[in-house]
């Protein structure tokens, strides 16, 4: 994908940066990724991660900072700090020496707040959060000024210093900017800059502070302290850019970064709200942040999604401007396609039978085992081969046999000959039943067809995968579908219950699957193509006694089927 210099389209941010470099506005680019450690990163975060770190990698001398926005001790945890770093490294990026925390700047930010107070640009307000919200006004009515707005800088400074000293209860006072309560931009109506939080210790500073800055104050000034040149934000920050600039203009800062917004990416049939995802974790709707049904990077990693697939996805969907808080929804099938393309290129091939039906080769003596040489990838000889045992008793997929097949069923049936992958032609001679249930299929094999081809040139219409019953390993296989049944699970906002759209079939466990013995040596996280079935990853909670595989993605695009279910 080329780097365009235009200010619109997929590469508009890279175009802006190229212009800033060529014009001499900047001789070195500094970007940043500023996650809040209140949950795990999700696929929506992958776009700004790839953008910010990618720009740093593309431009000589450029750097990307990882700065944790740790200004709310109530929601933040050290475990999320570690998890976020792991996610970014897994995606293929590194920040080098540039790991920062907003809490590193608490003293400097406090000093900036004093500058605002002394300059008459901020005041200590005695209203509580509900009263502030009631007086904010709306798009057609101006807000109502706080009774504290006329407080002198001397009095506000004294109160603010006492707020820091811990003299006041949480929620009793805040520091607010003094801007314009009649502004058509609601974010400029005397926004809150600091609030008191005494009850919960900070994960890094513990009880050193009981006074914490809000994001709009801390973000812009932290960027300025770090010398960030381009503060790249998603579309919801478009309306807050004037406040970002106001902060920088009203205190003495070492640099003046530029905020640029890009359209936020949403994914169909998926929730990308950290608050909503946290609810799913806490109420037990999913099995933690790394549940493979979750859109978190941890969940995608556990599901066997390669990081290269996510990088390719982000490159494919590109970047569009975020004016007016713009966002866009990308079809889930685009992500599935990126995953499938990457796995098709790199995943070794193996055989696994998900719903086993025994097949007995009548003319192969009991105890005789034929070791077959099987390629690990049809197009990549460097991936080598493996030996797969072939014996008298095999397992095939139950769906691959029908006693009374319809006209267009080409797989195994009485009297019909098919190929067993890498092995022999077999012809069905009969079945064994328990009541109405078929428990065993009887066949004869043609020894002359070893390797899967007939010397006389005869052809068959179906090739089946299989495993040797005596050598196969028992496995639990987990099949995943979309976590939600509707395209936009959060369409109702706070007034709707997004959990009512949870898909009861989002996880199907197949507890009696069989896989070829080579998988007993597989490493946790390794991904394979189960021939004719899909791509599967060995789960971290797998054990040698019971292998567990998560389906990463199907072999073919399932988007049409998903869309059809939804009535599309």
C-alpha positions in Angstrom: 0.0 0.0 0.0 1.6 3.3 -1.0 1.9 6.4 1.1 -0.3 9.0 -0.3 0.2 12.7 0.5 -3.4 13.7 0.1 -5.4 14.8 3.2 -8.2 12.3 2.6 -8.5 8.6 2.0 -6.7 5.6 3.4 -3.3 7.3 4.0 -4.2 10.9 4.9 -2.3 10.9 8.2 0.9 9.7 6.6 0.4 12.4 4.0 0.2 15.0 6.7 3.3 13.8 8.3 5.2 13.6 5.0 4.2 17.3 4.4 5.3 18.3 7.9 8.7 16.7 7.3 9.2 18.1 3.8 8.1 21.7 4.9 10.6 21.6 7.8 7.8 22.0 10.4 9.3 18.9 12.1 12.7 17.3 11.6 11.8 14.3 13.8 8.4 12.6 14.4 7.2 11.5 17.8 3.9 9.6 18.2 2.4 7.9 21.2 -0.1 5.2 22.1 -1.9 6.1 25.3 -4.0 3.1 26.6 -5.9 3.3 29.9 -4.9 0.2 32.1 -8.6 -0.5 32.9 -9.0 -3.6 30.7 -7.4 -5.5 27.9 -6.8 -4.1 24.4 -9.2 -5.2 21.6 -9.1 -5.3 17.9 -10.3 -1.7 17.7 -7.0 -0.7 19.4 -5.0 -2.5 16.8 -5.6 0.3 14.3 -4.0 3.1 16.4 -1.2 0.7 17.5 -0.3 -0.2 13.9 -0.6 3.5 12.9 1.5 5.0 15.7 4.2 2.4 15.8 4.1 2.0 12.1 4.7 5.7 11.4 7.6 5.6 13.9 9.1 2.6 12.0 8.7 4.2 8.6 10.4 7.6 9.4 14.2 7.8 10.2 14.8 8.9 13.8 11.1 8.7 14.7 9.8 7.1 17.9 6.5 6.0 19.3 6.0 6.3 23.1 3.8 3.8 25.1 2.2 6.0 27.8 -0.3 4.6 30.2 -3.1 7.0 31.0 -3.3 5.9 34.6 -5.3 8.7 36.1 -8.2 6.8 37.6 -7.1 4.4 40.4 -10.7 3.1 40.7 -10.6 1.2 37.4 -6.9 0.5 36.8 -4.8 -2.5 37.6 -1.2 -3.4 37.3 -2.2 -6.7 35.6 -3.7 -4.7 32.7 -0.4 -2.8 32.4 1.5 -6.0 31.9 -1.2 -7.5 29.6 -1.2 -4.4 27.3 2.6 -4.5 27.0 2.3 -8.2 26.1 -0.3 -7.5 23.5 1.7 -4.7 21.8 4.8 -6.9 21.7 2.8 -9.8 20.3 1.6 -7.5 17.5 5.2 -7.0 16.6 5.9 -3.5 18.0 8.2 -2.2 20.7 8.6 1.2 22.4 12.3 0.8 23.4 13.2 3.2 26.2 10.0 5.1 25.8 7.7 3.5 28.4 5.8 6.2 30.3 3.0 6.7 32.6 0.8 9.8 33.1 1.5 9.2 36.8 5.2 10.1 36.0 3.9 13.6 35.4 1.6 14.1 38.4 3.8 16.8 39.9 4.3 18.6 36.6 0.6 18.5 35.8 -0.2 19.8 39.3 2.1 22.7 38.5 0.3 23.4 35.2 -3.0 23.5 37.1 -1.6 26.1 39.5 -0.6 28.1 36.4 -4.1 28.0 35.1 -5.5 29.1 38.5 -3.0 31.9 38.9 -3.8 33.1 35.4 -7.5 33.3 36.1 -8.2 30.3 33.8 -9.3 27.8 36.4 -11.3 27.7 39.6 -12.2 25.4 42.4 -15.9 24.5 42.2 -18.0 23.4 45.1 -20.7 21.7 43.0 -21.0 18.0 42.9 -21.0 15.9 39.7 -24.8 15.9 39.3 -25.1 19.6 39.8 -22.4 20.3 37.3 -24.2 18.1 34.8 -27.5 19.8 35.4 -26.0 23.2 34.7 -24.2 22.2 31.6 -27.0 23.0 29.2 -27.4 21.4 25.8 -26.9 22.1 22.1 -29.7 24.7 22.1 -29.4 26.2 25.6 -26.3 27.7 27.2 -25.0 26.3 30.5 -25.3 28.0 33.9 -22.2 29.3 35.5 -21.2 27.8 38.8 -21.6 30.0 41.9 -17.9 29.3 42.5 -16.8 30.7 39.1 -16.1 34.2 40.6 -13.8 32.8 43.2 -10.5 34.6 43.3 -7.3 32.9 42.1 -5.8 33.3 45.6 -8.8 31.5 47.1 -8.9 28.8 44.4 -5.1 28.2 44.8 -5.5 27.8 48.6 -8.4 25.3 48.1 -6.6 23.4 45.4 -3.5 23.0 47.6 -5.7 21.8 50.4 -7.4 19.4 48.0 -4.0 17.9 47.3 -3.3 17.7 51.1 -6.3 15.5 51.6 -8.5 17.9 53.6 -11.7 17.3 51.6 -13.8 14.2 50.9 -14.0 12.6 47.5 -16.5 14.4 45.2 -16.8 17.5 47.5 -14.8 19.8 45.2 -13.3 19.8 41.7 -11.0 22.1 39.7 -12.6 23.4 36.6 -11.3 25.4 33.6 -12.9 28.8 33.1 -13.7 28.9 29.4 -17.2 29.6 28.1 -20.5 28.2 29.5 -22.3 29.4 26.3 -19.9 27.7 23.9 -21.6 25.6 21.2 -18.9 23.0 21.9 -20.1 21.4 25.1 -16.6 20.3 26.0 -15.6 23.9 26.5 -18.3 24.6 29.1 -15.9 24.9 32.1 -14.8 21.3 32.0 -13.5 19.5 35.1 -9.8 19.2 35.3 -9.2 17.5 38.7 -11.2 15.5 41.1 -10.6 14.1 44.6 -10.3 10.3 44.9 -9.2 9.3 48.4 -10.5 5.8 48.9 -8.6 3.7 46.3 -4.8 3.6 46.2 -3.1 4.1 42.8 -1.4 1.0 41.3 1.9 2.9 41.1 1.8 5.9 43.5 -0.2 4.1 46.1 -1.5 6.9 48.6 0.9 9.6 47.6 -1.9 11.4 45.7 -5.6 11.8 46.4 -6.0 14.4 43.6 -6.2 13.1 40.0 -6.3 14.9 36.7 -9.0 14.1 34.1 -8.1 12.8 30.6 -8.6 16.0 28.7 -6.2 17.9 31.0 -3.6 15.2 31.4 -3.5 13.9 27.8 -2.7 17.1 26.0 -0.1 18.3 28.6 1.6 14.8 28.8 1.9 14.9 25.0 3.6 18.4 25.3 5.9 17.2 28.1 7.1 14.2 25.9 7.6 16.3 22.8 4.9 14.4 20.9 4.6 16.0 17.4 1.4 14.3 16.2 -1.2 13.1 18.7 -3.3 10.7 16.7 -6.8 10.1 18.1 -10.0 8.3 17.1 -13.0 10.3 15.9 -14.7 10.8 19.3 -11.9 13.3 20.2 -12.8 15.6 17.3 -15.1 17.7 19.4 -12.4 17.8 22.2 -9.6 19.1 20.0 -10.4 22.7 20.9 -10.0 21.8 24.5 -6.7 20.0 23.7 -5.4 23.1 22.1 -6.8 25.4 24.8 -4.8 23.5 27.5 -1.5 23.8 25.5 -2.1 27.5 24.8 -2.8 28.5 28.4 0.2 27.1 30.2 4.0 27.2 29.5 4.8 23.9 27.8 8.0 22.7 26.2 6.3 21.7 22.9 3.1 22.1 21.0 1.7 18.8 19.6 -0.9 18.6 16.9 -4.0 16.5 17.4 -5.3 14.7 14.3 -8.4 12.5 14.4 -9.1 9.3 12.4 -12.4 7.5 12.1 -12.9 5.0 14.8 -13.2 1.4 13.5 -16.1 -0.8 14.6 -16.5 -4.5 13.7 -19.9 -6.0 12.8 -21.3 -8.6 15.2 -18.8 -7.4 17.8 -18.6 -5.0 20.8 -15.6 -2.8 21.0 -16.5 -0.9 24.2 -14.1 -1.7 27.0 -16.9 -1.0 29.5 -19.2 -3.4 27.9 -16.5 -6.1 27.5 -15.7 -5.7 31.2 -19.4 -6.4 32.0 -19.3 -9.6 30.0 -16.2 -10.7 32.0 -17.6 -9.7 35.4 -21.0 -11.3 34.9 -19.6 -14.6 33.6 -20.9 -14.3 30.0 -17.4 -15.1 28.8 -14.5 -16.9 30.4 -12.3 -13.9 31.1 -10.6 -11.3 28.9 -8.8 -13.9 26.9 -11.9 -15.9 26.0 -11.5 -16.8 22.3 -14.9 -15.3 21.6 -13.8 -11.9 22.8 -12.5 -9.3 20.4 -9.5 -8.6 22.7 -6.0 -9.1 21.4 -5.6 -11.7 24.2 -8.7 -13.5 23.0 -7.6 -13.5 19.4 -4.1 -14.7 20.4 -5.7 -17.6 22.4 -7.8 -18.4 19.4 -4.8 -18.8 17.2 -5.0 -15.6 15.1 -1.5 -14.7 13.8 -0.4 -11.1 14.6 0.5 -10.7 11.0 -3.1 -11.2 10.1 -4.2 -8.3 12.3 -1.5 -6.1 10.9 -2.6 -7.0 7.4 -6.2 -6.3 8.4 -5.3 -2.8 9.6 -3.4 -2.1 6.4 -6.3 -3.3 4.3 -9.0 -1.2 6.0 -6.8 1.8 6.0 -7.4 5.1 7.8 -10.0 7.8 7.1 -10.5 11.2 8.6 -12.5 11.5 11.9 -14.2 14.8 11.4 -17.4 15.2 13.4 -16.6 12.1 15.5 -17.0 9.9 12.5 -16.7 6.1 12.9 -17.1 3.3 10.4 -18.1 -0.3 10.7 -16.0 -3.0 9.0 -17.6 -6.3 8.1 -16.4 -9.2 10.2 -15.7 -11.1 7.0 -12.8 -8.7 6.2 -11.0 -9.8 9.4 -11.8 -13.4 8.8 -10.3 -13.2 5.3 -7.1 -11.7 6.7 -6.8 -14.5 9.2 -7.5 -17.2 6.7 -5.0 -15.8 4.2 -2.2 -15.7 6.7 -3.0 -19.2 8.1 -3.3 -20.7 4.7 0.2 -19.6 3.9 1.9 -20.7 7.1 -0.2 -23.3 9.0 0.9 -26.9 8.8 -1.7 -29.4 7.6 -2.8 -32.3 9.9 -5.9 -34.5 10.1 -8.5 -34.4 12.9 -11.9 -36.1 13.0 -14.4 -34.0 15.0 -17.3 -36.4 15.0 -15.8 -39.9 14.8 -17.3 -42.9 13.1 -15.3 -46.1 13.1 -14.2 -47.5 9.8 -12.8 -51.1 9.6 -10.5 -52.2 6.7 -11.6 -55.9 6.4 -8.6 -57.0 4.2 -5.9 -55.3 6.4 -4.7 -57.8 9.0 -5.1 -56.8 12.7 -2.0 -55.3 14.2 -0.5 -54.3 10.8 0.5 -50.6 10.6 1.5 -48.8 7.5 3.5 -45.6 8.1 2.6 -43.0 5.5 4.7 -40.0 4.6 2.5 -36.9 4.6 3.5 -33.3 3.5 3.0 -30.7 6.2 2.1 -28.1 3.6 1.1 -28.6 -0.1 3.1 -25.5 -1.3 5.9 -25.2 1.2 8.3 -28.1 1.1 10.5 -26.4 3.6 7.9 -27.3 6.3 8.8 -30.9 5.8 6.8 -34.1 6.3 5.5 -36.3 9.1 4.7 -40.0 9.3 1.0 -40.9 9.9 0.0 -44.5 10.9 -2.6 -46.3 8.9 -4.2 -49.4 10.5 -7.1 -51.7 10.3 -9.4 -49.5 12.4 -9.8 -45.9 11.5 -12.0 -43.0 12.4 -13.7 -40.9 9.7 -16.2 -38.0 10.0 -19.8 -39.3 10.7 -21.0 -36.8 8.1 -18.8 -38.4 5.4 -20.9 -41.6 5.4 -24.6 -42.1 4.4 -26.3 -45.5 4.2 -28.9 -44.2 1.7 -27.3 -41.1 0.2 -29.1 -38.5 -2.0 -28.1 -38.0 -5.6 -25.4 -35.4 -5.1 -23.8 -37.0 -2.1 -20.3 -38.1 -3.3 -18.7 -39.3 -0.1 -18.7 -42.8 1.3 -21.8 -45.1 0.9 -22.5 -48.8 0.5 -20.7 -50.0 -2.7 -19.0 -46.7 -3.3 -15.2 -46.2 -3.6 -13.5 -43.1 -2.1 -9.9 -42.0 -1.4 -8.5 -41.8 2.1 -6.2 -38.8 2.2 -2.5 -39.7 1.7 -3.5 -43.4 1.9 -5.6 -45.8 -0.2 -8.8 -46.2 -2.1 -11.5 -48.0 0.0 -14.8 -49.4 -1.0 -17.7 -49.7 1.5 -18.9 -53.3 2.0 -21.5 -52.8 4.7 -22.3 -51.3 8.1 -22.7 -52.4 11.7 -25.6 -50.9 13.7 -26.8 -50.6 17.2 -30.5 -50.3 16.7 -30.9 -47.5 14.1 -27.5 -46.0 14.8 -24.6 -46.8 12.6 -21.6 -47.6 14.8 -19.2 -49.0 12.3 -18.5 -48.9 8.6 -16.9 -51.9 6.9 -14.6 -51.5 3.9 -11.9 -53.1 1.8 -8.9 -51.2 0.6 -6.9 -51.5 -2.6 -3.2 -52.0 -1.7 -2.2 -50.9 -5.2 -3.5 -47.3 -4.5 -1.0 -46.5 -1.7 -0.4 -42.7 -1.6 -3.9 -42.0 -2.9 -3.6 -42.7 -6.7 -4.8 -45.7 -8.7 -2.2 -47.2 -11.2 -5.0 -48.0 -13.6 -6.0 -44.4 -13.7 -9.5 -44.8 -12.2 -10.9 -41.7 -10.4 -13.0 -41.2 -7.3 -15.2 -38.2 -6.5 -14.3 -37.8 -2.9 -11.3 -37.7 -0.6 -11.9 -38.2 3.1 -9.6 -37.3 6.1 -9.2 -39.9 8.8 -7.1 -41.0 11.8 -5.9 -44.4 13.0 -8.1 -45.4 15.9 -5.3 -47.1 17.9 -2.9 -44.2 17.5 -5.1 -41.1 17.5 -5.2 -38.7 20.5 -8.4 -37.8 22.2 -9.1 -34.1 21.9 -11.7 -31.5 22.8 -12.4 -29.2 19.9 -14.1 -25.8 20.5 -16.0 -24.3 17.6 -16.6 -20.6 17.8 -19.2 -18.4 16.1 -20.0 -14.7 16.6 -20.6 -13.7 20.2 -23.7 -11.7 19.2 -26.5 -12.5 16.9 -27.0 -8.9 15.5 -24.7 -6.7 13.5 -24.7 -3.9 16.1 -25.1 -5.4 19.6 -25.0 -2.0 21.3 -27.5 -0.2 19.0 -29.7 0.7 22.0 -26.8 2.4 23.9 -27.3 2.6 27.6 -31.1 2.2 27.1 -30.7 -1.3 25.6 -29.4 -4.6 27.1 -26.7 -5.7 24.7 -26.5 -9.0 26.5 -30.0 -9.9 25.1 -28.2 -10.4 21.8 -25.6 -12.9 23.0 -25.4 -15.9 20.8 -26.2 -19.1 22.6 -24.3 -21.0 19.9 -21.2 -18.9 20.1 -19.3 -21.9 21.6 -19.8 -25.5 20.7 -17.6 -28.1 22.5 -16.9 -31.4 20.8 -15.5 -33.6 23.6 -14.8 -36.8 21.6 -12.7 -35.6 18.7 -9.7 -37.5 17.5 -6.5 -36.1 16.1 -3.4 -37.6 14.5 -0.6 -38.6 17.0 1.8 -35.9 15.7 -0.2 -33.3 17.6 0.8 -34.8 20.9 4.0 -32.9 20.5 2.5 -29.6 19.5 3.4 -26.4 21.4 0.7 -24.4 23.1 -0.5 -21.7 20.7 0.6 -23.6 17.6 -2.0 -23.4 14.8 -2.8 -26.0 12.2 -5.1 -26.6 9.4 -7.3 -29.6 10.2 -7.8 -30.7 6.6 -11.4 -30.1 5.3 -12.3 -28.6 8.7 -10.6 -25.3 9.4 -7.8 -23.8 11.3 -7.3 -24.7 14.9 -5.0 -23.6 17.7 -3.7 -25.6 20.7 -5.3 -23.9 23.8 -3.0 -22.8 26.7 -5.2 -24.9 29.0 -4.6 -28.1 27.1 -2.9 -31.0 28.8 -1.0 -34.0 27.5 -3.8 -36.2 28.6 -6.5 -34.1 27.0 -5.7 -31.9 24.1 -7.9 -28.8 23.6 -8.1 -27.0 20.2 -9.8 -23.8 19.5 -11.0 -23.1 16.0 -9.4 -19.9 14.7 -11.4 -19.6 11.5 -13.1 -21.8 8.9 -11.6 -22.9 5.6 -14.0 -20.8 3.6 -15.6 -17.4 4.1 -18.5 -17.8 6.5 -19.7 -14.2 6.1 -22.5 -15.0 3.7 -23.9 -17.6 6.2 -23.7 -15.2 9.1 -25.3 -12.5 7.1 -28.1 -14.8 6.0 -28.8 -15.8 9.6 -29.2 -12.2 10.4 -31.7 -11.7 7.6 -29.1 -9.9 5.4 
